[in-house]
Amino acid sequence: MDHTEPTAEERSFAEFRRMTREARLLSSATETLLRHLRFSGRLSIVVKNGSILKSGYEEGYFTRQQEERMIS
């Protein structure tokens, strides 16, 4: 079996997949801000040809206090 070294593009894509699996697509500053805000919504980012076309967010419907009240 012929084993060839991965190309630079294949290595880059493998790194992208690893970062996606580890949820490392956002900067740590953004993650810190979201944690501080107790954000519980959804972030979306649309990328085409390596450029961000659009980004947005949907806010969560419940705060932690409301969730705790619903469980009790």
Biopython code that builds the backbone (N, CA, C, O; Angstrom):
import numpy as np
from Bio.PDB.StructureBuilder import StructureBuilder

atoms = [
    (1, "MET", "N", (0.852, -1.172, 0.000)),
    (1, "MET", "CA", (0.000, 0.000, 0.000)),
    (1, "MET", "C", (0.895, 1.231, 0.000)),
    (1, "MET", "O", (1.863, 1.304, 0.757)),
    (2, "ASP", "N", (0.573, 2.174, -0.834)),
    (2, "ASP", "CA", (1.362, 3.394, -0.972)),
    (2, "ASP", "C", (0.859, 4.440, 0.006)),
    (2, "ASP", "O", (-0.286, 4.879, -0.099)),
    (3, "HIS", "N", (1.691, 4.849, 0.954)),
    (3, "HIS", "CA", (1.298, 5.848, 1.957)),
    (3, "HIS", "C", (1.972, 7.165, 1.610)),
    (3, "HIS", "O", (3.199, 7.266, 1.606)),
    (4, "THR", "N", (1.157, 8.173, 1.320)),
    (4, "THR", "CA", (1.717, 9.481, 0.986)),
    (4, "THR", "C", (1.457, 10.444, 2.126)),
    (4, "THR", "O", (0.513, 10.270, 2.897)),
    (5, "GLU", "N", (2.285, 11.444, 2.229)),
    (5, "GLU", "CA", (2.113, 12.484, 3.243)),
    (5, "GLU", "C", (0.911, 13.349, 2.876)),
    (5, "GLU", "O", (0.681, 13.623, 1.698)),
    (6, "PRO", "N", (0.140, 13.781, 3.882)),
    (6, "PRO", "CA", (-0.998, 14.665, 3.586)),
    (6, "PRO", "C", (-0.506, 16.010, 3.040)),
    (6, "PRO", "O", (0.558, 16.504, 3.413)),
    (7, "THR", "N", (-1.305, 16.573, 2.160)),
    (7, "THR", "CA", (-0.967, 17.877, 1.598)),
    (7, "THR", "C", (-1.219, 18.967, 2.636)),
    (7, "THR", "O", (-1.836, 18.717, 3.671)),
    (8, "ALA", "N", (-0.747, 20.151, 2.357)),
    (8, "ALA", "CA", (-0.963, 21.284, 3.258)),
    (8, "ALA", "C", (-2.457, 21.553, 3.411)),
    (8, "ALA", "O", (-2.921, 21.883, 4.502)),
    (9, "GLU", "N", (-3.208, 21.412, 2.325)),
    (9, "GLU", "CA", (-4.652, 21.640, 2.380)),
    (9, "GLU", "C", (-5.328, 20.600, 3.258)),
    (9, "GLU", "O", (-6.229, 20.933, 4.028)),
    (10, "GLU", "N", (-4.907, 19.344, 3.152)),
    (10, "GLU", "CA", (-5.477, 18.286, 3.981)),
    (10, "GLU", "C", (-5.148, 18.500, 5.461)),
    (10, "GLU", "O", (-5.993, 18.269, 6.326)),
    (11, "ARG", "N", (-3.939, 18.934, 5.744)),
    (11, "ARG", "CA", (-3.551, 19.221, 7.130)),
    (11, "ARG", "C", (-4.359, 20.386, 7.682)),
    (11, "ARG", "O", (-4.792, 20.349, 8.834)),
    (12, "SER", "N", (-4.567, 21.422, 6.868)),
    (12, "SER", "CA", (-5.349, 22.578, 7.304)),
    (12, "SER", "C", (-6.792, 22.170, 7.589)),
    (12, "SER", "O", (-7.373, 22.595, 8.588)),
    (13, "PHE", "N", (-7.373, 21.349, 6.715)),
    (13, "PHE", "CA", (-8.748, 20.919, 6.920)),
    (13, "PHE", "C", (-8.866, 20.041, 8.159)),
    (13, "PHE", "O", (-9.840, 20.142, 8.906)),
    (14, "ALA", "N", (-7.877, 19.182, 8.377)),
    (14, "ALA", "CA", (-7.879, 18.342, 9.578)),
    (14, "ALA", "C", (-7.813, 19.217, 10.829)),
    (14, "ALA", "O", (-8.482, 18.921, 11.819)),
    (15, "GLU", "N", (-7.026, 20.278, 10.801)),
    (15, "GLU", "CA", (-6.944, 21.210, 11.929)),
    (15, "GLU", "C", (-8.287, 21.911, 12.135)),
    (15, "GLU", "O", (-8.727, 22.083, 13.272)),
    (16, "PHE", "N", (-8.935, 22.315, 11.048)),
    (16, "PHE", "CA", (-10.254, 22.949, 11.114)),
    (16, "PHE", "C", (-11.263, 22.005, 11.767)),
    (16, "PHE", "O", (-12.035, 22.419, 12.632)),
    (17, "ARG", "N", (-11.256, 20.738, 11.355)),
    (17, "ARG", "CA", (-12.177, 19.757, 11.936)),
    (17, "ARG", "C", (-11.901, 19.554, 13.419)),
    (17, "ARG", "O", (-12.834, 19.438, 14.213)),
    (18, "ARG", "N", (-10.625, 19.511, 13.798)),
    (18, "ARG", "CA", (-10.259, 19.350, 15.201)),
    (18, "ARG", "C", (-10.764, 20.532, 16.022)),
    (18, "ARG", "O", (-11.328, 20.350, 17.101)),
    (19, "MET", "N", (-10.557, 21.750, 15.504)),
    (19, "MET", "CA", (-11.003, 22.948, 16.218)),
    (19, "MET", "C", (-12.525, 22.964, 16.340)),
    (19, "MET", "O", (-13.055, 23.389, 17.367)),
    (20, "THR", "N", (-13.228, 22.511, 15.317)),
    (20, "THR", "CA", (-14.686, 22.453, 15.353)),
    (20, "THR", "C", (-15.145, 21.468, 16.419)),
    (20, "THR", "O", (-16.035, 21.783, 17.209)),
    (21, "ARG", "N", (-14.544, 20.269, 16.452)),
    (21, "ARG", "CA", (-14.894, 19.271, 17.458)),
    (21, "ARG", "C", (-14.664, 19.789, 18.867)),
    (21, "ARG", "O", (-15.439, 19.491, 19.775)),
    (22, "GLU", "N", (-13.601, 20.564, 19.053)),
    (22, "GLU", "CA", (-13.253, 21.080, 20.378)),
    (22, "GLU", "C", (-13.942, 22.409, 20.686)),
    (22, "GLU", "O", (-13.670, 23.029, 21.714)),
    (23, "ALA", "N", (-14.836, 22.846, 19.791)),
    (23, "ALA", "CA", (-15.586, 24.101, 19.966)),
    (23, "ALA", "C", (-14.637, 25.275, 20.170)),
    (23, "ALA", "O", (-14.848, 26.103, 21.056)),
    (24, "ARG", "N", (-13.602, 25.345, 19.357)),
    (24, "ARG", "CA", (-12.622, 26.416, 19.479)),
    (24, "ARG", "C", (-12.725, 27.418, 18.337)),
    (24, "ARG", "O", (-11.739, 28.076, 18.006)),
    (25, "LEU", "N", (-13.895, 27.544, 17.733)),
    (25, "LEU", "CA", (-14.050, 28.464, 16.613)),
    (25, "LEU", "C", (-14.197, 29.908, 17.066)),
    (25, "LEU", "O", (-13.894, 30.827, 16.306)),
    (26, "LEU", "N", (-14.653, 30.117, 18.282)),
    (26, "LEU", "CA", (-14.786, 31.472, 18.803)),
    (26, "LEU", "C", (-13.516, 31.849, 19.553)),
    (26, "LEU", "O", (-12.826, 30.995, 20.109)),
    (27, "SER", "N", (-13.229, 33.120, 19.557)),
    (27, "SER", "CA", (-12.075, 33.568, 20.328)),
    (27, "SER", "C", (-12.369, 33.419, 21.808)),
    (27, "SER", "O", (-13.529, 33.388, 22.218)),
    (28, "SER", "N", (-11.331, 33.329, 22.597)),
    (28, "SER", "CA", (-11.532, 33.186, 24.036)),
    (28, "SER", "C", (-12.177, 34.439, 24.622)),
    (28, "SER", "O", (-12.909, 34.345, 25.608)),
    (29, "ALA", "N", (-11.922, 35.611, 24.036)),
    (29, "ALA", "CA", (-12.547, 36.847, 24.521)),
    (29, "ALA", "C", (-14.061, 36.793, 24.327)),
    (29, "ALA", "O", (-14.811, 37.210, 25.209)),
    (30, "THR", "N", (-14.514, 36.287, 23.192)),
    (30, "THR", "CA", (-15.946, 36.160, 22.930)),
    (30, "THR", "C", (-16.564, 35.143, 23.882)),
    (30, "THR", "O", (-17.645, 35.368, 24.426)),
    (31, "GLU", "N", (-15.883, 34.039, 24.078)),
    (31, "GLU", "CA", (-16.386, 33.014, 24.988)),
    (31, "GLU", "C", (-16.513, 33.557, 26.416)),
    (31, "GLU", "O", (-17.492, 33.282, 27.108)),
    (32, "THR", "N", (-15.520, 34.323, 26.840)),
    (32, "THR", "CA", (-15.564, 34.936, 28.173)),
    (32, "THR", "C", (-16.745, 35.890, 28.291)),
    (32, "THR", "O", (-17.448, 35.891, 29.301)),
    (33, "LEU", "N", (-16.964, 36.698, 27.263)),
    (33, "LEU", "CA", (-18.085, 37.636, 27.262)),
    (33, "LEU", "C", (-19.421, 36.905, 27.325)),
    (33, "LEU", "O", (-20.307, 37.286, 28.090)),
    (34, "LEU", "N", (-19.564, 35.853, 26.520)),
    (34, "LEU", "CA", (-20.811, 35.088, 26.523)),
    (34, "LEU", "C", (-21.062, 34.442, 27.880)),
    (34, "LEU", "O", (-22.195, 34.405, 28.358)),
    (35, "ARG", "N", (-19.999, 33.933, 28.495)),
    (35, "ARG", "CA", (-20.140, 33.327, 29.817)),
    (35, "ARG", "C", (-20.556, 34.385, 30.841)),
    (35, "ARG", "O", (-21.417, 34.132, 31.685)),
    (36, "HIS", "N", (-19.945, 35.566, 30.764)),
    (36, "HIS", "CA", (-20.271, 36.662, 31.677)),
    (36, "HIS", "C", (-21.737, 37.080, 31.524)),
    (36, "HIS", "O", (-22.411, 37.374, 32.512)),
    (37, "LEU", "N", (-22.217, 37.104, 30.292)),
    (37, "LEU", "CA", (-23.605, 37.471, 30.020)),
    (37, "LEU", "C", (-24.591, 36.347, 30.329)),
    (37, "LEU", "O", (-25.804, 36.558, 30.336)),
    (38, "ARG", "N", (-24.057, 35.149, 30.584)),
    (38, "ARG", "CA", (-24.877, 33.950, 30.783)),
    (38, "ARG", "C", (-25.750, 33.707, 29.552)),
    (38, "ARG", "O", (-26.920, 33.340, 29.662)),
    (39, "PHE", "N", (-25.158, 33.919, 28.388)),
    (39, "PHE", "CA", (-25.858, 33.761, 27.117)),
    (39, "PHE", "C", (-26.220, 32.293, 26.927)),
    (39, "PHE", "O", (-25.371, 31.414, 27.072)),
    (40, "SER", "N", (-27.478, 32.036, 26.605)),
    (40, "SER", "CA", (-27.917, 30.651, 26.432)),
    (40, "SER", "C", (-28.598, 30.459, 25.079)),
    (40, "SER", "O", (-29.455, 29.589, 24.926)),
    (41, "GLY", "N", (-28.223, 31.255, 24.128)),
    (41, "GLY", "CA", (-28.841, 31.156, 22.811)),
    (41, "GLY", "C", (-27.983, 30.381, 21.833)),
    (41, "GLY", "O", (-27.194, 29.519, 22.221)),
    (42, "ARG", "N", (-28.146, 30.697, 20.571)),
    (42, "ARG", "CA", (-27.438, 30.010, 19.495)),
    (42, "ARG", "C", (-26.714, 31.040, 18.642)),
    (42, "ARG", "O", (-27.305, 32.039, 18.230)),
    (43, "LEU", "N", (-25.426, 30.796, 18.377)),
    (43, "LEU", "CA", (-24.652, 31.634, 17.463)),
    (43, "LEU", "C", (-24.585, 30.928, 16.120)),
    (43, "LEU", "O", (-24.414, 29.710, 16.074)),
    (44, "SER", "N", (-24.716, 31.671, 15.026)),
    (44, "SER", "CA", (-24.544, 31.078, 13.709)),
    (44, "SER", "C", (-23.588, 31.917, 12.882)),
    (44, "SER", "O", (-23.616, 33.147, 12.917)),
    (45, "ILE", "N", (-22.754, 31.230, 12.150)),
    (45, "ILE", "CA", (-21.784, 31.883, 11.279)),
    (45, "ILE", "C", (-21.848, 31.180, 9.928)),
    (45, "ILE", "O", (-21.741, 29.956, 9.855)),
    (46, "VAL", "N", (-22.021, 31.954, 8.859)),
    (46, "VAL", "CA", (-22.052, 31.399, 7.510)),
    (46, "VAL", "C", (-20.761, 31.823, 6.817)),
    (46, "VAL", "O", (-20.442, 33.008, 6.721)),
    (47, "VAL", "N", (-20.021, 30.805, 6.330)),
    (47, "VAL", "CA", (-18.727, 31.054, 5.696)),
    (47, "VAL", "C", (-18.763, 30.528, 4.263)),
    (47, "VAL", "O", (-19.249, 29.428, 4.004)),
    (48, "LYS", "N", (-18.242, 31.332, 3.341)),
    (48, "LYS", "CA", (-18.132, 30.898, 1.944)),
    (48, "LYS", "C", (-16.766, 31.304, 1.434)),
    (48, "LYS", "O", (-16.363, 32.461, 1.556)),
    (49, "ASN", "N", (-16.063, 30.356, 0.869)),
    (49, "ASN", "CA", (-14.722, 30.586, 0.338)),
    (49, "ASN", "C", (-13.796, 31.228, 1.366)),
    (49, "ASN", "O", (-12.982, 32.087, 1.026)),
    (50, "GLY", "N", (-13.923, 30.808, 2.622)),
    (50, "GLY", "CA", (-13.047, 31.298, 3.671)),
    (50, "GLY", "C", (-13.411, 32.654, 4.243)),
    (50, "GLY", "O", (-12.728, 33.147, 5.142)),
    (51, "SER", "N", (-14.477, 33.270, 3.740)),
    (51, "SER", "CA", (-14.903, 34.576, 4.247)),
    (51, "SER", "C", (-16.245, 34.444, 4.961)),
    (51, "SER", "O", (-17.107, 33.674, 4.537)),
    (52, "ILE", "N", (-16.416, 35.185, 6.028)),
    (52, "ILE", "CA", (-17.673, 35.166, 6.761)),
    (52, "ILE", "C", (-18.694, 35.999, 5.987)),
    (52, "ILE", "O", (-18.504, 37.198, 5.784)),
    (53, "LEU", "N", (-19.779, 35.351, 5.556)),
    (53, "LEU", "CA", (-20.837, 36.047, 4.830)),
    (53, "LEU", "C", (-21.795, 36.734, 5.783)),
    (53, "LEU", "O", (-22.185, 37.882, 5.568)),
    (54, "LYS", "N", (-22.173, 36.021, 6.844)),
    (54, "LYS", "CA", (-23.060, 36.632, 7.820)),
    (54, "LYS", "C", (-22.916, 35.893, 9.141)),
    (54, "LYS", "O", (-22.474, 34.746, 9.191)),
    (55, "SER", "N", (-23.293, 36.566, 10.184)),
    (55, "SER", "CA", (-23.302, 35.952, 11.508)),
    (55, "SER", "C", (-24.506, 36.488, 12.257)),
    (55, "SER", "O", (-25.016, 37.566, 11.953)),
    (56, "GLY", "N", (-24.943, 35.735, 13.221)),
    (56, "GLY", "CA", (-26.099, 36.177, 13.984)),
    (56, "GLY", "C", (-26.257, 35.358, 15.236)),
    (56, "GLY", "O", (-25.467, 34.456, 15.514)),
    (57, "TYR", "N", (-27.277, 35.679, 15.983)),
    (57, "TYR", "CA", (-27.553, 34.943, 17.204)),
    (57, "TYR", "C", (-29.036, 34.900, 17.472)),
    (57, "TYR", "O", (-29.791, 35.767, 17.032)),
    (58, "GLU", "N", (-29.441, 33.887, 18.195)),
    (58, "GLU", "CA", (-30.810, 33.753, 18.683)),
    (58, "GLU", "C", (-30.707, 33.678, 20.188)),
    (58, "GLU", "O", (-29.962, 32.859, 20.726)),
    (59, "GLU", "N", (-31.442, 34.516, 20.860)),
    (59, "GLU", "CA", (-31.412, 34.509, 22.315)),
    (59, "GLU", "C", (-32.193, 33.327, 22.853)),
    (59, "GLU", "O", (-33.152, 32.862, 22.236)),
    (60, "GLY", "N", (-31.765, 32.844, 24.025)),
    (60, "GLY", "CA", (-32.485, 31.767, 24.695)),
    (60, "GLY", "C", (-33.826, 32.263, 25.195)),
    (60, "GLY", "O", (-34.003, 33.456, 25.442)),
    (61, "TYR", "N", (-34.761, 31.355, 25.343)),
    (61, "TYR", "CA", (-36.098, 31.745, 25.780)),
    (61, "TYR", "C", (-36.221, 31.841, 27.294)),
    (61, "TYR", "O", (-37.116, 32.520, 27.798)),
    (62, "PHE", "N", (-35.343, 31.176, 28.021)),
    (62, "PHE", "CA", (-35.466, 31.137, 29.465)),
    (62, "PHE", "C", (-34.156, 31.546, 30.124)),
    (62, "PHE", "O", (-33.076, 31.219, 29.633)),
    (63, "THR", "N", (-34.257, 32.250, 31.220)),
    (63, "THR", "CA", (-33.080, 32.523, 32.030)),
    (63, "THR", "C", (-32.900, 31.356, 32.991)),
    (63, "THR", "O", (-33.795, 30.521, 33.126)),
    (64, "ARG", "N", (-31.768, 31.290, 33.650)),
    (64, "ARG", "CA", (-31.533, 30.212, 34.616)),
    (64, "ARG", "C", (-32.567, 30.253, 35.754)),
    (64, "ARG", "O", (-33.028, 29.203, 36.201)),
    (65, "GLN", "N", (-32.933, 31.447, 36.221)),
    (65, "GLN", "CA", (-33.900, 31.549, 37.302)),
    (65, "GLN", "C", (-35.243, 30.971, 36.872)),
    (65, "GLN", "O", (-35.895, 30.266, 37.643)),
    (66, "GLN", "N", (-35.654, 31.269, 35.642)),
    (66, "GLN", "CA", (-36.928, 30.748, 35.149)),
    (66, "GLN", "C", (-36.860, 29.226, 35.009)),
    (66, "GLN", "O", (-37.827, 28.535, 35.328)),
    (67, "GLU", "N", (-35.729, 28.699, 34.537)),
    (67, "GLU", "CA", (-35.569, 27.254, 34.389)),
    (67, "GLU", "C", (-35.682, 26.577, 35.747)),
    (67, "GLU", "O", (-36.337, 25.541, 35.862)),
    (68, "GLU", "N", (-35.053, 27.145, 36.786)),
    (68, "GLU", "CA", (-35.095, 26.562, 38.119)),
    (68, "GLU", "C", (-36.529, 26.554, 38.655)),
    (68, "GLU", "O", (-36.953, 25.599, 39.305)),
    (69, "ARG", "N", (-37.264, 27.625, 38.376)),
    (69, "ARG", "CA", (-38.655, 27.702, 38.822)),
    (69, "ARG", "C", (-39.502, 26.636, 38.129)),
    (69, "ARG", "O", (-40.406, 26.065, 38.739)),
    (70, "MET", "N", (-39.212, 26.370, 36.862)),
    (70, "MET", "CA", (-39.991, 25.381, 36.117)),
    (70, "MET", "C", (-39.723, 23.976, 36.647)),
    (70, "MET", "O", (-40.618, 23.131, 36.637)),
    (71, "ILE", "N", (-38.501, 23.720, 37.110)),
    (71, "ILE", "CA", (-38.142, 22.396, 37.600)),
    (71, "ILE", "C", (-38.742, 22.148, 38.980)),
    (71, "ILE", "O", (-39.167, 21.031, 39.274)),
    (72, "SER", "N", (-38.782, 23.157, 39.816)),
    (72, "SER", "CA", (-39.246, 23.002, 41.214)),
    (72, "SER", "C", (-40.706, 22.660, 41.296)),
    (72, "SER", "O", (-41.242, 22.499, 42.392)),
]
sb = StructureBuilder()
sb.init_structure("model")
sb.init_model(0)
sb.init_chain("A")
sb.init_seg("    ")
for serial, (resi, resn, name, xyz) in enumerate(atoms, 1):
    if name == "N":
        sb.init_residue(resn, " ", resi, " ")
    sb.init_atom(name, np.array(xyz, "f"), 0.0, 1.0, " ", f" {name:<3s}", serial, name[0])
structure = sb.get_structure()
